[in-house]
Amino acid sequence: LPQHLATLAAAAQEEAWQSRQQLQAQRQEVVRLQEQLSRARQDGERWASALQRAQREALEREATRGAEQARQQELIRDMKGRLLELLREKDALWQKTEGIDTPMPSPAPRDVGLCSCCRKDFRLLSRRYNCRLCQGTVCHACSVDVGKQGRCCLLCYQQRHPQAM
């Protein structure tokens, strides 16, 4: 019996020693896995931080781009409005100037002692003529004989006969 107990004790010791070896190997494995888990968590935190930073930068770029786009759209809208204003002005000016080829003759001055074109004084030898079209008083040099109709000033003649000049 003692031998049988010694054998059982030796077997139990051997089993205990093997169990301790396995436990120690498992503890080492747990320590190694905990280190890997710790490194993985640190990497995860770094990646999460980098992701948050990238998302924040993307949002800032998008906000900046949105503001720039809004500013450009406002500028385009203002330019279109100004273009419409200029087109209206052009049309209004075109309508005002339509049919105007030459300047209108100046109205006759109130002083009948002066030529309405050259402003020369009428003297004894300088004859005055009344323009048949604008009723202005002009000298011989500033008038044109138009036959039976009488004389008219150079401006009225140029308006009536543009090909003559």
C-alpha positions, 0 to 999 in steps of 0.5 A: 500500500505504501508503494501504491500511495507513493505512486499515486503521490508521484503521479499527483505531483507530476500532474500538479507540476504539469498543471502549473506548467500549463497555468504558467503558459496560459498566464504568459499567453494571457499577458501576451494577449493583454499586451496585444489588446492594449496595443490594439486599443491604442491603435484604435484610439489613434485611428479614431482620433485621426478619423475625427480630425479628418471629419472635422477638417472635411466639415471645415472645408465643406463649410468654406466651400459652401460659403465661397460658392454662396459668395460666387452665386451672389456675385453671379446674381449681381452681375446678371442684374447689372447686365440687365440694367445695362441692356435696359439702358442700351435699349432706352438709349437706342430708342432715344437715338433711333432716327437721329442722324445729324444734330438738330440745328440750334434755335435762333438766338434772341439777339437778332443782331447776330448770326445763329451759326457763326455769331457774327454781327450783322452790319450794313454790308452783311445781309441777314437771311431767315432760315425757312426751316428753323426760322433762325437768322443767319448770314450769307456765309452760313446759308444755302440757296435752295431755289424757290424755297428761299434760303436755309441755314447750313445745319438744316440743309445738311439734315435735308441733304446729307449726300450733298456734304 
